């Protein structure tokens, strides 16, 4: 069983944390979280929980988030963010992924996999895997990483990350990294072919021509039709 927690960076109400035109970080990262969680539902042995406010209307403090991760007993925590530099549009850009300064082996391996996938999917500059003393990777008890998908102060990257296409690319990179790291297997698909077939009789006619007419009409609509006489 793999227990994963997710957090979509900063809430809608958090001061700052937005592009120069006022588009909030949460508006992008929340969508990516939802896509990742939806896709992970297709894999065996995965239990997951979102530990930020999914409405974006309140900012849950970092210490509380760490408590939620640890209290729930998560094996993995992922924080989803957009980077920023300065107050206006500029050329700073790229993708980077963080782990704690001690460079835990598992966190390092997961971060490397996801970072490689992100650069491939998004096409932004590879800023690499980095180690930092951020609270969310310091005070969580198990594997934790922070993803900075792009710079919301870089107009090209910011506009791309607002699209469903790039949000799906980001989510795919995260899921593929988790699958590779933990050997996740997809749940068996449910067969679309029923084990039992039910026959429906649509009419009985004394005139063979009426029966044939209905049979031809059913066939034209894509339904098998057999005329049986008694």
matplotlib code that plots the C-alpha trace (Angstrom):
import matplotlib.pyplot as plt

x = [0.0, 1.3, -0.1, 0.4, -0.5, -0.8, -0.9, -1.5, 1.0, -0.5, -4.2, -6.2, -6.3, -2.6, -1.1, 1.2, 1.7, 0.4, 1.5, 2.0, -1.5, -3.1, -3.5, -3.0, -0.6, -3.3, -5.4, -2.8, -1.5, -4.9, -5.8, -2.6, -3.3, -6.8, -5.4, -2.7, -5.1, -7.7, -5.1, -3.6, -7.1, -6.4, -3.4, -3.5, -2.5, -2.6, -4.4, -4.2, -5.3, -5.2, -4.0, -4.5, -7.9, -9.3, -11.5, -8.5, -10.4, -8.2, -4.4, -3.5, -0.3, 2.8, 3.1, -0.5, 0.2, 3.2, 1.0, -1.6, 1.0, 2.6, -0.6, -2.1, 1.0, 1.8, 4.7, 5.1, 4.2, 4.3, 3.9, 2.9, 4.1, 4.9, 8.1, 8.5, 11.2, 10.6, 7.3, 6.9, 7.3, 10.9, 13.0, 13.7, 12.3, 12.5, 11.5, 13.1, 12.3, 13.4, 14.1, 15.6, 19.2, 20.2, 19.3, 17.3, 17.9, 14.3, 13.3, 16.3, 15.4, 11.8, 12.7, 15.1, 12.5, 9.8, 12.2, 13.3, 9.7, 8.7, 11.5, 10.5, 6.8, 6.8, 9.9, 11.1, 14.7, 16.0, 17.0, 17.7, 17.0, 17.9, 18.2, 16.8, 15.7, 12.1, 9.6, 7.5, 10.5, 12.2, 9.3, 7.5, 8.6, 8.7, 9.7, 8.7, 9.4, 8.5, 7.8, 8.2, 6.7, 7.5, 7.9, 4.6, 6.6, 7.7, 4.9, 5.6, 5.6, 2.8, 0.4, 1.2, 0.7, -2.8, -3.9, -5.4, -2.7, 0.2, -1.6, -2.1, 1.6, 2.6, 0.3, 1.5, 5.1, 4.3, 2.3, 4.9, 7.6, 5.6, 4.8, 8.5, 9.7, 7.3, 6.5, 2.8, 0.5, -2.8, -6.0, -7.4, -9.7, -13.4, -14.4, -17.0, -18.2, -21.0, -20.9, -24.6, -26.6, -30.2, -32.5, -35.3, -38.3, -39.6, -42.8, -44.8, -46.5, -48.9, -47.7, -44.1, -43.6, -44.2, -41.7, -39.1, -39.7, -39.0, -36.0, -34.5, -35.1, -33.3, -30.4, -30.1, -29.8, -27.0, -29.0, -28.9, -32.3, -33.4, -36.9, -38.1, -41.2, -43.3]
y = [0.0, 3.4, 6.4, 9.7, 13.3, 16.2, 20.0, 22.6, 25.2, 28.5, 29.2, 31.8, 34.1, 34.1, 37.5, 37.6, 34.1, 35.2, 36.3, 40.0, 40.0, 38.6, 35.0, 33.0, 30.1, 27.9, 28.2, 26.2, 23.9, 22.8, 21.6, 19.6, 18.0, 17.0, 15.4, 13.5, 12.2, 11.2, 9.2, 7.5, 6.1, 3.7, 2.1, -0.7, -0.2, 3.6, 5.6, 9.4, 12.5, 16.2, 18.3, 21.8, 23.5, 22.1, 25.3, 27.6, 29.8, 29.3, 29.0, 26.0, 26.9, 24.8, 23.4, 22.2, 20.7, 18.8, 17.5, 16.3, 14.5, 12.8, 12.1, 10.4, 8.3, 9.2, 7.4, 10.2, 13.9, 16.1, 19.9, 21.6, 25.1, 27.7, 29.7, 33.5, 36.1, 39.8, 41.5, 41.9, 39.8, 38.7, 36.0, 33.9, 30.4, 26.7, 23.7, 22.5, 19.9, 20.1, 17.7, 18.2, 19.2, 15.7, 14.4, 11.3, 8.5, 7.8, 11.5, 12.1, 9.2, 10.3, 13.9, 12.9, 10.8, 13.5, 16.2, 14.3, 13.7, 17.4, 18.7, 16.2, 17.0, 20.8, 21.6, 24.3, 24.8, 22.1, 23.9, 20.5, 18.7, 20.8, 20.4, 23.1, 23.6, 24.1, 23.3, 20.9, 18.7, 19.2, 18.4, 15.6, 12.2, 10.4, 11.0, 14.6, 16.7, 20.2, 20.7, 24.1, 23.5, 26.8, 30.5, 32.4, 35.6, 34.3, 35.2, 32.4, 29.7, 31.2, 31.3, 27.7, 26.5, 27.9, 25.6, 22.2, 20.8, 21.8, 20.9, 17.4, 17.3, 18.3, 15.7, 13.0, 13.7, 13.3, 10.1, 8.5, 9.3, 7.7, 4.7, 4.2, 4.8, 2.5, 0.0, 0.8, -1.5, -0.5, -2.0, -4.8, -3.3, -4.3, -6.2, -4.5, -7.9, -9.1, -12.7, -13.0, -12.1, -11.1, -11.5, -9.0, -9.8, -6.7, -8.1, -10.9, -10.7, -12.9, -11.3, -12.3, -9.1, -7.0, -9.2, -8.8, -5.0, -4.6, -6.9, -4.8, -1.6, -3.1, -4.2, -0.7, 0.7, -1.8, -4.4, -8.1, -9.3, -12.9, -13.9, -17.1, -19.0, -21.2]
z = [0.0, -1.0, 0.8, -1.0, 0.1, -2.3, -1.7, -4.3, -3.2, -1.9, -1.7, -3.7, -0.6, 0.0, -0.7, -3.7, -5.2, -8.6, -12.1, -12.8, -14.4, -11.2, -12.2, -9.0, -8.6, -7.1, -10.3, -12.1, -9.4, -8.1, -11.5, -11.8, -8.3, -9.4, -12.6, -10.8, -8.2, -10.8, -12.8, -9.7, -9.0, -11.8, -9.9, -7.4, -3.8, -3.9, -1.2, -1.4, 0.3, -0.4, 2.5, 1.3, 1.1, -2.2, -2.5, -2.3, 0.1, 3.1, 3.6, 5.8, 7.6, 6.8, 10.3, 10.1, 6.7, 8.0, 10.9, 8.4, 6.4, 9.4, 11.2, 8.2, 7.8, 4.3, 2.5, 0.0, 0.0, -3.1, -3.0, -6.3, -7.0, -9.7, -9.2, -9.4, -9.8, -9.2, -9.6, -13.3, -16.4, -17.1, -18.7, -15.5, -16.3, -16.1, -14.1, -10.8, -8.1, -4.4, -1.7, 1.8, 2.3, 3.6, 0.2, 1.3, -1.1, -2.0, -2.2, -4.5, -6.8, -7.0, -7.6, -10.4, -12.2, -12.0, -12.9, -16.0, -17.0, -16.5, -18.7, -21.4, -21.2, -20.6, -22.6, -20.2, -19.1, -16.8, -13.5, -12.0, -8.7, -5.7, -2.0, 0.4, 4.0, 3.2, 5.9, 3.9, 3.1, 6.5, 8.9, 7.0, 8.3, 5.0, 1.4, 0.4, -2.7, -3.9, -7.6, -9.3, -12.7, -14.2, -13.5, -13.3, -13.9, -17.2, -19.6, -22.1, -19.3, -17.3, -20.3, -21.2, -17.7, -17.7, -20.5, -20.0, -22.4, -20.2, -16.9, -18.3, -19.3, -15.8, -14.2, -16.6, -15.6, -11.9, -12.3, -14.6, -12.0, -9.2, -11.3, -12.1, -8.6, -6.8, -9.6, -9.6, -11.5, -13.2, -11.9, -14.2, -16.8, -16.6, -19.7, -21.8, -23.0, -20.7, -19.4, -19.9, -23.0, -22.8, -25.8, -26.5, -28.6, -30.3, -32.0, -33.4, -36.8, -38.7, -42.0, -42.9, -44.8, -41.7, -39.8, -42.5, -42.6, -38.9, -39.2, -41.9, -39.9, -36.8, -39.0, -40.4, -36.9, -36.1, -34.2, -35.0, -36.1, -36.6, -37.8, -36.0, -37.0, -34.8]

ax = plt.figure().add_subplot(projection="3d")
ax.plot(x, y, z, "-o")
ax.set_aspect("equal")
plt.show()
